[in-house]
């Protein structure tokens, strides 16, 4: 896998991970701020983000399926975990 493709996968999935976090928070604040953080609306935002994740990676990860999907998943999950870690500490 070329460096450009690897960088595209990692940067793209990091941005999708941030998009996931902010979309989840937006849906939670907009529809059920006083309720539980796990709501139907917020879970729908996760489904939207997973759809964006799947479509992006289906287009970008072509012939390097196993390695590309490993990079994609670790970058995506790592970005979300880092976001949670940073904002749960402060």
C-alpha positions, -999 to 999 in steps of 0.1 A, spaced: 0 0 0 14 34 -10 20 61 16 -6 84 -1 -33 58 1 -24 49 37 -25 86 47 -58 91 29 -73 62 48 -60 74 82 -69 111 77 -103 103 62 -112 79 91 -99 104 117 -122 130 103 -151 106 101 -144 97 138 -146 133 148 -178 137 127 -192 107 146 -185 123 180 -199 157 171 -229 143 153 -237 121 183 -234 151 207 -255 173 184 -283 147 182 -282 141 220 -283 178 228 -310 186 202 -334 159 210 -329 146 245 -306 169 265 -323 162 299 -326 125 293 -302 97 291 -271 100 269 -282 68 251 -313 77 232 -329 66 199 -319 98 181 -283 96 192 -281 60 181 -295 70 147 -266 94 144 -242 65 151 -259 45 123 -254 75 99 -218 77 109 -212 40 103 -228 43 69 -205 71 60 -176 51 74 -185 20 53 -191 40 21 -158 59 24 -138 29 31 -154 8 3 -144 35 -21 -108 40 -7 -98 5 3 -98 -14 -29 -72 -40 -35 -56 -38 0 -86 -51 18 -73 -66 50 -46 -41 58 -67 -12 47 -97 -21 68 -74 -27 98 -60 8 94 -95 22 89 -110 6 120 -81 14 143 -79 50 132 -117 54 135 -120 38 169 -88 54 181 -101 89 172 -134 83 190 -116 69 221 -92 99 221 -122 123 218 -139 106 248 -107 105 268 -99 142 263 -134 154 271 -140 130 300 -109 142 318 -116 179 316 
